[in-house]
Amino acid sequence: MRLTGYEYDKIEEFATDMLDDLGIKEFPVDCFKTAELLGIKLKRYSDLTPYDADFILKIIPDGFSLKKARSFYIYFNDMADKNRIKFTIWHEIAHIQLSHDQILTGDNISDNYKAKLEEAANHFAQYIMCPPVFIYKLGLTNELDIAEACGISYSLASNVYNRCLKAYRFPIIREKIYNSKIAKILTYNPFFQT
Ligand SMILES: [Zn+2]
């Protein structure tokens, strides 16, 4: 499910403002630290009882979030691949920060609307993990270098790379990416490790 250009822009703006408000200055951004700054509690599947973990793994393989007594929790599959875990946590942070209440409470919503909220959370995660402006600024010219520099999976890198290639053909969009606020608040740290 695609969102409108305006909706994608708003998500990027929202993600950037969130990082700015939290005083985050380094790229790649640490999702664990961000969750902590937001007061979100992280729970690993491996901390659940084996029975619960088994059950949850079958229905929600990556992770989910919920609100309990005014606190937000993200449960995630800590046995998954490192890049997948990071994407899951950013995706869940997005649901919480974008106030996707129906996702957090598991309310019944139409498939269409659910797909829209999922796409919004995916875009938020992708944008924070790999903002196109860094691809231009760091001079990254292939998927492998992007994956390496941003600490993301090859498939995510490939997604963003293709978007950048397309955008590069249009001077107005290229200009807009170059001037992204996110590159003004974050500085690339090549030694970042998670
Ligand atoms: Zn989701």
Residues whose N, C-alpha, C, O or C-beta is under 5 A from the ligand:
A	BS01	ZN	E118 A121
